[in-house]
Amino acid sequence: MGGNNVIERMRRGEKALGLSLSFYADELIEVAGRMGLDYVNFDGQHSPTSPETIDRFCRMCDGWGVTPSMRVPDQIPSNILNYIDRGVQVITVPDVESK
């Protein structure tokens, strides 16, 4: 697994640039990598996808030097950990209403 481009940019005081996807295609990960983007964000809340697809996308992101990010479908800790275990390096949790 490669480094986390988002964290590296934040440490340098820079903004990370990425692509947010609500529909999935392998080619879009390649495009993000060729463009030199820092991350690709997968929307798992509004566009659910299978764990196997996330596995494949995380491997592709690693190959193209892009950090995989995901908006998870819910706040259930075991579900969040499942995406982290699959290789997602940046997590956005939906519907957070308090600290």
N, C-alpha and C positions, 0 to 999 in steps of 0.2 A: 504494500500500500504506500502510495506516495505521500508527500507532505500535505498539509492543509493550507491551501493557498489563501483562504479567507483569513485564517489566524495570522499567517505571515504578513499579509497586507495590513491588518489591524495593528500589529506590533510596529509597523513602520509608519503608522498614522495615515495610511492610504485607504481608499475605498476599493473594495473588491467588485469586479464586474462579472456578471453572469447572465445566464439565460434561464428563464422560468418556463417550465413546460406543463401544460395541462393535458396534452396528448403526447404520446410517446412514439419515437422513431429512433432507431439506432443511429441513423444518419445525422440527427441533430446533435448528438454527443460528439461525433466527428467534426461537425461544423464548429461547435464551441471550442474544441481543441485546436483546430486549424486557425481560428480567429484569435487564439491566445487568451480566451476568457478564463477567469479564475474558477468558476463553479457552474454547475448545472443543477437547478432546483426542480425536483419532481413533486407535483402536487398530489399527495396521497389522500387528501381529504375530499376533493371534488372529482378526482380522476383515479379511483382505486386501481391498483395493479397487483399482480401476484408477487409473492416473495421471490420466485424464480426470476421474474423480470427485473426486480431490483438487484438481485445478485448479478445478473448479466450487465445491467447498466453500471453498477459500481466497478466491475472489472473493466468495462470499456472506458469509464472515466479515468481509472488508474492508468490505462494504456495511453490515453491522450493527455495526461497531466492536468486533468480537470477535477476539482473537488466535488464529490457528490453531496448534494444537499436535499433535504426532503421536508415537506410539510406533512407531518404524520396525520393519520385519519382521526386520532382521538388522544386523550390524555392518559390512557391506561399505561402505567409504567412498563409492564411486560411487553406491550406492543412497541413502545419506544425502544426498549432494549433490543428487541428483535431486529429493528432496522439498523441500529448501531452495530449489532453483530454481523449484519450482512455487508457492512462497509460504508454506510452513510456517515459522513463526518460532520455535517451541520444539520441540526434538527430545529424545525419550527413547530411549536405546539399550538394547535388552534384553540380558540375559545377560552383563552386565559383572561380572567376578569379581576385578578388581584395579584399582589406580590407573592 
